[in-house]
Amino acid sequence: TSINSINDAINYSEPNIIIHAAATKFVDLSEKYPFECVDANVFGSTNVARAAIDKKIDSVIGISTDKASPPV
């Protein structure tokens, strides 16, 4: 997620708290497209944190979710 998109959302909604739970959820897709997985999970989370700091957001809640994997 681009930091510009995050900043736009923060500017529009003016939140006091951000709840961040976005991630690439499927192991098989993450294995097939690892760079997209890193982009969504690592850089997206980093951008949320940076934007929250820049905009002086009171709190950020990060939610870690289980990843879904097809049965073997």
N, C-alpha and C positions, 0 to 999 in steps of 0.2 A: 504494500500500500504506500503510495507516495505521500511524502510529508506535506505536500501542497494540498492534497485531498483531505488529509487529517486537519490541517490548519483551517481549511474552508469549513469543515464540519464544526469545528470548535468555534469559529467566528460566528457561524450561523446560529448555533444552539446555545452558546455561552454557558457551558456546564460548570458546575462546581466539582463534580466527580466524573471520572471516566471509568467505565467498566470495559476491559479489553478481553475478549474471548475468541477473537478470530484466529483461525489457523487452518492449515491444510490437514484434513482429518483422515485421509485414507492412506494407509501404508503402501499399498500397491501403486497408487498414483504418485506418491512421494518417491518411491524407488524408480519409477519410470521418468519422472520430471524433477530431479533433485534440485535444480537451480530455482525452479518456481517454488518449491517447498521452502528453501532457504529464504527466498525473497518474501514469502508470506509470513513465515514463522519468526525468522530472525530480524530481518530488516523492517518488517511491518511493526513488530513489537518495539524495536529501537525507535522508529519514527513516532510511535504513539508516546513513548516516554519523553523524547526530545520535544515534541510539540507541547506536551503537558507542562514540562519545565518552562519552555519559552512563554507559554500563556499563563503561567502561574496558577495552574489548576490545583485545587486543594488536595485532592486524593485521586490515585489511580489504583483500581482493583484489577489485578491480572488473574484470570481464571485458566488453570491448566486442565485440559480435557484429555480423556483417553483417546487413543487413536484406534480406528476401526480397521481390522485386518480380515481378509476373507479366510474362511476355514481351510485347513490343509487337508 
